[in-house]
Amino acid sequence: MAKADSLKLKIQLLCGDEIAMGPGKADLLDAIAAQGSISGAARAMDMSYRRAWLLVDAMNRCWREPLVETSPGRAKGGGARLSPAGRRVLDGYRALQATLDSTAHGDLLADLNSELRQEPKARAADA
């Protein structure tokens, strides 16, 4: 029988071929909200600033309104924050995650999970 925690479901919302929102982007939005800047969020997530900036850029291009607003100038209160649209999208995504997580731990996916091995078989070339 498979372990109870062997099931991991991931939600990705697509905009064309681009991932508009997924677990990593949601975590980045949380970090921006907590840190007040993209660079601070990147440091907190052990990610390069460039990678964080590219993820923010992708999100801002995919949604009808930008999710992250930036203002230049550290000394004058610059940084980044979630826009009202960013807060709505993040809250909606987290609510969807919570719903999926509660469903995944119920009877709906229990049968599928029970068919799963604890570990994969060895590859034919390895045998």
N, C-alpha and C positions, 0 to 999 in steps of 0.2 A: 504494500500500500504506500502511496506517495505521501510525503510530508505535507502537513496542513499549509505551510507557507511556501509551497512550491509554485503557486499560481501568482503571476505578476501581470497585471493588465496595465497598458499604457495608452492614454488618450492623446491622439495627435489631430489637430484641426488643420486642414490644408487650405491653402489659397493657391490654386494652380498646382505647380510642382513644389512650392515653398511650404515649409511647416510654419503656419501662422502662430500656433501655440502647441506646446507640449510640456512635459514635466520639467525639463531643464529651463525653458523660457519662463515658465511660471515661477520657478525657484529664483531666476534672475530678477524678475519683477519684485518678488518679495525682498530680495537683497537690496535692490535699488530703493525701495520704500524704507527699509531699515537704515541704510547707509547714507542716503541722500545724494549719491553720486554713482555714476557708472563705474568709475575707477575704484571706489570703495567697495561696491558690490562685487566687482571682479576679484579684488583682493580677498574678500570674505569667502568667495567660492573657489579660490585658488585657480583662477582663470586669467588669461591675458586680457588686458584692456581692449586690444584689437578684437578678440573673439567676442567679448561682451558687447562692444560697440556694433559689430556685425549682426549679432542676434537682435539687438535693439532696433537697428536699421531695418532688418527683415520684418520684425513685428510692426513697426511704424508704417511700412509700405503695404502690409497685408490687410490691415484693418481700416475701416472707413475714417476713423480719426486716430491720430497718434496715441500710442499707449504710454509713451514716456516723453516728458517735456524736459528740455535741457535749457540751462541759462549759463552763459560764460562768466568767468571771473570769480575765482575762489574768494578773494578778499571782499568782494561785494555780495556775497551770498549766492554765488553760482552753484551749480550742481545739477542734479536731475531728480525728478519726482514723477510719480504716476499721475497721468492725467485722469480726469473723471472717467473717461472711457477706459483707460487702463485699469482703474479700480473695478469697474463693472465687469470687464472681461476676466480679470484675475479672479474675482469673487465667483463669477459664473463657472469658470473652469474648475476651481476648487470644489464648488458644490457638485459639479458633474463627477469629479473624482471621488468624492465622498459617497455619492450614490452608487457608482460602479464598485467601489470597495465594499460597500455593505452587501451588494448583490453577489459579488464574487465569493463572499464568505457564507452565503446561504446555499440553499438546495439547488439553485439554478445551475451552478457550475460544479457541484460536488461530484456528479457522475464522471464528468470529463477529467477532473483532477484525480479521481480514483483509478483511472486508466493509465496515468502517467507513472513512469519508472522514477525511482529515487535518483538514479544515475544512468547515463546512457550506456548502452552496450559498447564494447570495444569495437573499433572500426575493423572491417574485414581485413585490411592490410596489416593491422596490429595483432591479429589473432595468430 
